Amino acid sequence: MLTAHDVAKLFLRWARENGDTITNLKLQKLLYYAQAWYLVNYHRRLFDDDIEAWDFGPVIKSIYRKWKGFDSKPIQYTPNGKEEDVFDKHQLEFLVEFYQVFSSFSSTALVSMTHNEDPWKNTFEHGKNKVIPPKDMREYYTKFYKEELQSNKQ
């Protein structure tokens, strides 16, 4: 099973290659949405790490701890060229497509999005850092996806 660190290193590598920057805050939200949309598409988790509902949205505690030294500055990551090696073909295809869409959002926009969506809203309790259930993520974003399909048909 992949870890959130595997996905994080891949996103950080792609950001560096594209001349983009990713802060810890943005990385957290990208990981959250990658997990959510993987659950929708494949009915299983992309990585095994729990995602908690914190004040500024969904957070993976181990990722936060690893990169918190950068505070709100862009994370400085030096790729090793092997970031893609841990992914199978389908995971990599999914992540390429996902990253192309979601990397364009600012961290502020991603925080705002998560704060307006049920998985975080229904889990968050100030100061508690409760785990957002993957089942809730899958159900919410599956419903969201189906509603978007319907509205696009009209």
C-alpha positions in Angstrom: 0.0 0.0 0.0 1.2 3.5 -0.8 1.7 6.1 1.8 0.8 9.8 1.7 4.5 10.5 1.7 4.8 8.6 -1.6 2.2 10.8 -3.2 3.5 14.0 -1.6 7.0 13.4 -3.0 5.5 12.9 -6.4 3.5 16.1 -6.2 6.5 18.0 -5.0 8.7 16.7 -7.8 6.1 17.7 -10.4 5.8 21.1 -8.9 9.5 21.6 -9.1 9.7 20.4 -12.7 6.8 22.8 -13.6 8.3 25.8 -11.8 5.4 25.7 -9.3 5.5 26.0 -5.6 3.6 24.0 -3.0 3.2 24.9 0.7 2.4 22.4 3.4 -1.1 23.8 3.4 -1.6 23.2 -0.3 0.1 19.8 -0.1 -2.4 18.7 2.6 -5.4 19.7 0.4 -3.9 18.0 -2.7 -3.5 14.8 -0.8 -7.0 15.0 0.6 -8.5 15.5 -2.8 -6.3 12.8 -4.4 -7.5 10.4 -1.8 -11.2 11.4 -2.2 -11.3 11.1 -5.9 -9.3 7.9 -5.9 -12.0 6.5 -3.5 -14.7 7.7 -6.0 -13.0 6.1 -9.0 -11.6 2.9 -7.6 -13.6 2.3 -4.4 -10.4 1.9 -2.4 -7.9 4.1 -0.7 -4.9 5.5 -2.6 -2.8 5.5 0.6 -3.4 4.2 4.0 -2.7 7.3 6.1 -5.7 8.8 8.0 -6.8 12.3 7.2 -7.9 14.5 10.1 -10.2 17.5 10.2 -8.1 20.4 11.5 -8.9 24.2 11.7 -7.5 24.8 8.2 -9.1 21.8 6.6 -8.0 18.2 6.1 -4.5 17.3 7.3 -2.4 14.2 7.4 -0.4 14.5 10.6 2.8 12.8 9.5 2.9 15.0 6.4 2.3 18.1 8.5 5.2 17.1 10.8 7.6 16.3 8.0 7.2 19.7 6.3 6.1 22.1 9.1 9.6 23.6 9.2 8.7 25.4 6.0 5.8 27.1 7.8 3.8 28.9 5.1 6.7 29.1 2.6 7.0 26.8 -0.4 8.4 23.4 0.4 12.0 22.9 -0.9 12.2 19.3 -2.1 15.0 17.8 -4.1 13.7 14.9 -6.3 15.6 11.7 -6.5 14.2 10.7 -9.9 12.5 7.6 -8.4 9.3 9.1 -7.1 7.2 7.4 -9.7 8.7 3.9 -9.1 6.3 3.0 -6.3 3.1 3.6 -8.3 1.5 1.1 -10.7 0.3 2.3 -14.2 -3.3 3.1 -13.1 -2.3 5.0 -10.0 0.2 7.1 -12.0 -2.4 7.8 -14.7 -4.9 8.8 -12.1 -2.4 11.1 -10.3 -1.2 12.8 -13.5 -4.8 13.7 -14.5 -5.6 14.7 -10.9 -2.5 16.9 -10.5 -3.2 18.6 -13.9 -6.6 19.8 -12.6 -6.0 20.4 -8.9 -2.5 21.9 -8.9 -3.9 25.0 -10.5 -5.9 25.8 -7.3 -4.3 28.1 -4.7 -4.0 26.9 -1.1 -6.6 29.5 -0.1 -9.1 28.2 -2.7 -8.5 24.6 -1.6 -9.1 25.4 2.0 -12.3 27.2 1.1 -13.5 24.3 -0.9 -12.9 21.8 1.9 -14.6 24.0 4.4 -17.7 24.1 2.3 -17.9 20.3 1.8 -19.6 17.8 4.1 -16.7 15.4 4.9 -14.7 18.1 6.7 -17.7 20.1 8.0 -19.4 17.0 9.5 -16.1 15.8 11.1 -14.5 19.0 12.4 -14.7 19.8 16.1 -12.3 22.7 17.1 -9.3 21.2 18.9 -10.2 17.6 18.4 -8.4 16.6 15.1 -10.9 13.7 14.3 -10.3 11.4 11.4 -12.5 12.1 8.4 -14.0 8.7 7.5 -13.0 7.5 4.0 -16.5 6.2 3.5 -17.9 9.8 4.0 -15.4 11.1 1.5 -16.3 8.5 -1.1 -20.1 9.0 -0.6 -19.9 12.8 -0.7 -17.7 13.1 -3.8 -19.6 10.3 -5.6 -22.8 12.2 -5.1 -21.1 15.4 -6.1 -19.8 13.8 -9.3 -23.2 12.4 -10.2 -24.8 15.8 -9.7 -22.2 17.4 -11.9 -22.9 14.9 -14.7 -26.6 15.5 -14.4 -26.2 19.3 -14.6 -23.9 19.0 -17.6 -26.5 17.0 -19.5 -29.2 19.7 -19.1 
